[in-house]
Amino acid sequence: MGMEIPDPISIESVGTWSDEVDVVVIGAGMAGVSAALEARASGASVLVLDSGGRLTCTSAMAGGHFYLGGGTEVQQATGWDDSPEAMADYLGLMSPECDPAKISAYAEDGVEHFRWLESLGFEFNRSFYPEKAVVQPGVEGLSFTGNEKCLDVAEVVKPTPRGHKVPVPGDTGGAGLVVGLALDKLDALGVEVRWETGATAMVVDGDQVVGVTWKNYDHTGAIRARSVIVAAGGFVLNRAMLEEHAPDLLAVESNGMALGNTHDDGLGIRMGQSVGGVADYLDKVFVTGPFYPPGEALRGIVVNKLGKRFVNEDSYHSRTSAFVFEQPDREGYLILDSATMVQPSYRFQPLVDGWDTIEEMEQGLGIPAGALAETMAAYDEAAARGEDPEFHKAPEYLVPLDQGPWGAYDLTPGKCFYAGFSCGGLRVTVDGQLLRADGSVVRGVYAAGACASNIAVDGKGYASGIQLGEASYFGRRAGRRATAEVAQR
Ligand SMILES: Cc1cc2nc3c(=O)[nH]c(=O)nc-3n(C[C@H](O)[C@H](O)[C@H](O)COP(=O)(O)OP(=O)(O)OC[C@H]3O[C@@H](n4cnc5c(N)ncnc54)[C@H](O)[C@@H]3O)c2cc1C
């Protein structure tokens, strides 16, 4: 596994084809199954390849938040007003780098996409979970999963929950249920998913992609396809690519976990590059070491090694973590007093120590004398008035931290456990068509999911559910567009 970009194979050098189909899909995760279902529904003959086995994809590990809105049945049943415009405003604020056309489409089609997901054979619970959580422990269908309630955001866009959870309790397995249902449906429609068969290179006719080569243990072959959809996941498991593009993710090696499956090696991205496609934001990552739940932990303050705050502590967990990674020596501490002290539920952060005075705490954390005392005095004074003029933390989390003794949890990577995945991927149109640097389309090839760059640009703007939401939504669009192009040729 490395950085190699596999040379495309010329059509003339392919002797025989193992299969000839309208659309071949590389990858049977959330993006791939969605693309395959829509391509089939649009009348195409479809074949899906996957290097792994049934439900070994990253999607199958996921908790199962889908970021959906615009007035879904769950939002309506639980009394939340939403509109495509409000959803687009929020996503635009969080992902300003994203093509606004993609955000508008995703928001406009939010309710239709919600219904399409349910049509696979499950129902999101019509209930709301009000607590601050990473993933709600139960099966409540809706919760806030991003930065919507942070005051700096809420002043611009009305806070509305859009994290829809698949009705599977706990932190994992929800999206596995959805992909499993989609695979069953593909089976019922006669679409073959060929497991343990990895795509290895693009087959080209001039500048057009016309198929892929594949490998299954000792067997190899080539598939002729009018359209190829790459849905092969991200690159969090490819060390060479991380070193080159996304070194922040190396932090998960020393103490943490890569959020991915063994085939998250970036080959799909590199296959796209092999035919002239470009990739965007490969340096952007999602890293997280959540210190909530419990939500009460957000009453503390987070400071760097200089004793300065740098983020509103009630941010979404990957936003806080992204800011920790930007601090001097990446040092960060969560400070609580005796009245607010709680144990972070995931226990990712070691407790550094407890101290009777702020001066001792400064010494214990190696913070310059007086710096933390100054930060805390200013914070306490404003918090007593229910305000946070510097970072706009919401009033529900504002209390003066003046009840010693004090304690600090270590948020520094290496000491704190961080999990992460890559965010960047192939540059594509709203319909998943692969783009060159000059903006032209590479004919015959599409990309969706974690190997493409869509709405999830980085951890600062991310909300739980955007990856699965965009993988399924833009996967569907790619499936439809690929089939429409087949019909035109
Ligand atoms: C523990 C965990 C929890 C998460 N929770 C959430 C959540 O709640 N909400 C959310 O939005 N996101 C969540 N994520 C992120 C999300 O799961 C992924 O971003 C998303 O599943 C990516 O979907 P995908 O279809 O692009 O990739 P995948 O699901 O990884 O599918 C890609 C498939 O391609 C196959 N493949 C790779 N290379 C090849 C090749 N060369 N040839 C053939 N096949 C190939 C792989 O075997 C794999 O099956 C979570 C991730 C983890 C690990």
The ligand as an SDF file (V2000), in Angstrom:
LIG
                    3D

 53 58  0  0  0  0  0  0  0  0999 V2000
  -17.1110    3.9230   14.1280 C   0  0  0  0  0  0  0  0  0  0  0  0
  -17.5710    4.8810   13.0560 C   0  0  0  0  0  0  0  0  0  0  0  0
  -18.7160    5.6250   13.2630 C   0  0  0  0  0  0  0  0  0  0  0  0
  -19.1510    6.5090   12.2710 C   0  0  0  0  0  0  0  0  0  0  0  0
  -20.3360    7.1330   12.4690 N   0  0  0  0  0  0  0  0  0  0  0  0
  -20.8360    7.8950   11.4780 C   0  0  0  0  0  0  0  0  0  0  0  0
  -22.1450    8.4150   11.5710 C   0  0  0  0  0  0  0  0  0  0  0  0
  -22.8960    8.1250   12.5120 O   0  0  0  0  0  0  0  0  0  0  0  0
  -22.5700    9.2300   10.5850 N   0  0  0  0  0  0  0  0  0  0  0  0
  -21.7980    9.5340    9.4930 C   0  0  0  0  0  0  0  0  0  0  0  0
  -22.2500   10.2820    8.6320 O   0  0  0  0  0  0  0  0  0  0  0  0
  -20.5740    9.0080    9.3530 N   0  0  0  0  0  0  0  0  0  0  0  0
  -20.0780    8.1770   10.2940 C   0  0  0  0  0  0  0  0  0  0  0  0
  -18.8640    7.6050   10.1210 N   0  0  0  0  0  0  0  0  0  0  0  0
  -18.1470    7.8550    8.8460 C   0  0  0  0  0  0  0  0  0  0  0  0
  -18.8170    7.0380    7.7320 C   0  0  0  0  0  0  0  0  0  0  0  0
  -19.0490    5.7410    8.2060 O   0  0  0  0  0  0  0  0  0  0  0  0
  -18.0060    6.9540    6.4440 C   0  0  0  0  0  0  0  0  0  0  0  0
  -17.5560    8.2040    6.0500 O   0  0  0  0  0  0  0  0  0  0  0  0
  -18.8690    6.3800    5.3350 C   0  0  0  0  0  0  0  0  0  0  0  0
  -19.3530    5.1380    5.7560 O   0  0  0  0  0  0  0  0  0  0  0  0
  -18.1330    6.2220    4.0330 C   0  0  0  0  0  0  0  0  0  0  0  0
  -18.9720    5.5050    3.1430 O   0  0  0  0  0  0  0  0  0  0  0  0
  -18.3930    5.0220    1.7560 P   0  0  0  0  0  0  0  0  0  0  0  0
  -19.4620    4.2860    1.0640 O   0  0  0  0  0  0  0  0  0  0  0  0
  -17.7640    6.1610    1.0530 O   0  0  0  0  0  0  0  0  0  0  0  0
  -17.1850    4.0520    2.1540 O   0  0  0  0  0  0  0  0  0  0  0  0
  -17.2230    2.5610    2.7670 P   0  0  0  0  0  0  0  0  0  0  0  0
  -18.4080    2.3350    3.5740 O   0  0  0  0  0  0  0  0  0  0  0  0
  -15.8980    2.2870    3.3850 O   0  0  0  0  0  0  0  0  0  0  0  0
  -17.3250    1.6490    1.4770 O   0  0  0  0  0  0  0  0  0  0  0  0
  -16.2470    1.5550    0.5730 C   0  0  0  0  0  0  0  0  0  0  0  0
  -16.1470    0.1210    0.1000 C   0  0  0  0  0  0  0  0  0  0  0  0
  -15.2080    0.0920   -0.9850 O   0  0  0  0  0  0  0  0  0  0  0  0
  -14.4680   -1.0970   -0.9110 C   0  0  0  0  0  0  0  0  0  0  0  0
  -13.2340   -0.9000   -1.6740 N   0  0  0  0  0  0  0  0  0  0  0  0
  -12.1620   -0.1390   -1.3570 C   0  0  0  0  0  0  0  0  0  0  0  0
  -11.2590   -0.1960   -2.3530 N   0  0  0  0  0  0  0  0  0  0  0  0
  -11.7850   -0.9840   -3.3250 C   0  0  0  0  0  0  0  0  0  0  0  0
  -11.3410   -1.4130   -4.5990 C   0  0  0  0  0  0  0  0  0  0  0  0
  -10.1560   -1.0530   -5.1010 N   0  0  0  0  0  0  0  0  0  0  0  0
  -12.1340   -2.2560   -5.3300 N   0  0  0  0  0  0  0  0  0  0  0  0
  -13.3360   -2.6710   -4.8400 C   0  0  0  0  0  0  0  0  0  0  0  0
  -13.8040   -2.2770   -3.6280 N   0  0  0  0  0  0  0  0  0  0  0  0
  -13.0420   -1.4430   -2.8910 C   0  0  0  0  0  0  0  0  0  0  0  0
  -14.2740   -1.3410    0.5620 C   0  0  0  0  0  0  0  0  0  0  0  0
  -14.0410   -2.7140    0.8200 O   0  0  0  0  0  0  0  0  0  0  0  0
  -15.6120   -0.8360    1.1430 C   0  0  0  0  0  0  0  0  0  0  0  0
  -16.5130   -1.9160    1.3040 O   0  0  0  0  0  0  0  0  0  0  0  0
  -18.4060    6.7000   11.0840 C   0  0  0  0  0  0  0  0  0  0  0  0
  -17.2410    5.9450   10.8830 C   0  0  0  0  0  0  0  0  0  0  0  0
  -16.8440    5.0280   11.8430 C   0  0  0  0  0  0  0  0  0  0  0  0
  -15.6430    4.1750   11.5620 C   0  0  0  0  0  0  0  0  0  0  0  0
  1  2  1  0
  2  3  1  0
  2 52  2  0
  3  4  2  0
  4  5  1  0
  4 50  1  0
  5  6  2  0
  6  7  1  0
  6 13  1  0
  7  8  2  0
  7  9  1  0
  9 10  1  0
 10 11  2  0
 10 12  1  0
 12 13  2  0
 13 14  1  0
 14 15  1  0
 14 50  1  0
 15 16  1  0
 16 17  1  0
 16 18  1  0
 18 19  1  0
 18 20  1  0
 20 21  1  0
 20 22  1  0
 22 23  1  0
 23 24  1  0
 24 25  2  0
 24 26  1  0
 24 27  1  0
 27 28  1  0
 28 29  2  0
 28 30  1  0
 28 31  1  0
 31 32  1  0
 32 33  1  0
 33 34  1  0
 33 48  1  0
 34 35  1  0
 35 36  1  0
 35 46  1  0
 36 37  1  0
 36 45  1  0
 37 38  2  0
 38 39  1  0
 39 40  1  0
 39 45  2  0
 40 41  1  0
 40 42  2  0
 42 43  1  0
 43 44  2  0
 44 45  1  0
 46 47  1  0
 46 48  1  0
 48 49  1  0
 50 51  2  0
 51 52  1  0
 52 53  1  0
M  END
$$$$
